[in-house]
Amino acid sequence: VIPLLIESIGKSDDYTVFQALSILTCQNFKGSSENIALRYKNWWEENHLLAQRHWFFNSLKEEGYPVDELLEYTSGNDKDIRGVPILLKALKDPHWYLRYNASVALENISGITNNRSTQQTSPEEREIQIRFWYQWWEKLQNK
């Protein structure tokens, strides 16, 4: 689907396309439509063999998060909770697509569906979501 989204840049609703690409790739390129399309094409050439969890892992690493505890989750182990503290921190990241993917990871690990933080999520709603996940983590640790 990513190559199709890249090809649709400049041909349809770019806002929706850019939002989908940001969620899927954990990248948010800026500039003209042509420049963004080229950057996503280059990114795709370098990353298409990796799974989406690896893209999230790499983006967190690029942002300076200590991602070693997420290796098992990145490899597909939804039962490994060692990376939860990193995911909780990522819920507060300034990049909405990292917050969104942190929400998805917490859902995968916990088996609980909660509202995901999107680009349109208000600060108040985001605080409620963050509080929910911190409370879940606290309960899990106290078991």
N, C-alpha and C positions, 0 to 999 in steps of 0.2 A: 504494500500500500504506500510505502514511503516514496518510491520512484514516481508513482502516480500523483501524489501530493506535490512533489517537487515540480513535475511537469505542468501542474495546474496553476503554479504561481504566475500571476499576471493575467490569467485567463478566466478567473472566477473570483469569488469573495476571498481576497487575500487574508483578511483578518481570521476567518475560520480555518483556512489552510495553515496559516502561521501558528495558530493555537494548537491545531492537531499535530503539526510537526514538532512543536516545542514539547508537548506532552509525550510523544512517542520517542523522540531522540534525546530529550533533556538538553537541547540546545535552543538558543533564541538569538538568531543572527539579526543584525540591524543593517539598514541601508536601503538602497533602491531594490525593487522587485528583482531586477536582473542580477544584482550583486548577491542578494539573499539566495536566489535560486542556484547560482554558481557555488556559493559556500556550502549549501546543503548537498549539492551534487558531489563536491569534493569530500565532504564529511561522509556521505554514503559510500563512496568508493573505498574509503579507509575503514569503515565500520560495519559494512553490511553482513559480514560473517559472524558478528557478535550478537548475542541476545540482548533484548531491551534492558534486562537487569544489569548487564555489563555497561551499557550506555549510561545508566543512572549512576552506577558505581564510579565510572570514569569522571562524570560531571561533578559528583561530590568530591572526588579526589582533586580535581582541578580547582575547586573552591576552597581547598585546604582542610577538608574534613579528614579525620583519622579513620580511614575506611577498612583497615585490616579486619576488624570485627564483623564486617559485612561479607567477607569472602564466601562463607558457607551459604548465606542467603543468595548471593550473586550466582552461585553454582546451582541454585535450584532448591536448596534446603529451607523450606518454609517453617521448619520446627526449631531452627537455630535462633535463639533470642539474644545472643551476645551483641548484635548490632542495634538493638532497640534504642539504647541511649543516643546513638548517632542519628537515628531516624527521628527521635524526639527533637533533637537540636535542629534538624533539617526542616521540621515543621515551622520553624521561625525564620527560615532563610528568606532573604529579600527576593529571591527568584521564585515566582509562583509555580513554575513547572517542576522545580525541585521539591517544593512543599507538596504539590500534587502527587508526585511519585513517592515521596516519603509516606503519604497517606495510604497509597496503594500497597506499599511494602508492609506497613503496619497491619493493614487488612489481611494480607496474605499470611503473615505470621500469626496473627491473633484468631483468624477465622471470623472476625467481627466486621460487619460493614458499617461504616460511619460516613458522614458527609465528607467528601474530598474537597480540599482547598483548591479552588480554581482561580483564574485571573479575576473573576467577578466577586469572589467571596469578600464580604465586608470585614474590616478589622474585628468587629464584635463577634461575627460568626466564626472567624478564624480562632479567636481566643477560646470560644466554646469548644471547638474541635481539639485544640491543643490541650485544654484542661481534661477533656474526655480521655485522650491517649495517655496523659500523665497519670490520671487516676487508674486507668487500666493497668499500667506498668507498676504502679505502687501496690495494687492488689495482688498482682502476679508475684511480686517479690515477697510479699508477706504471707504467701501460702506455705 
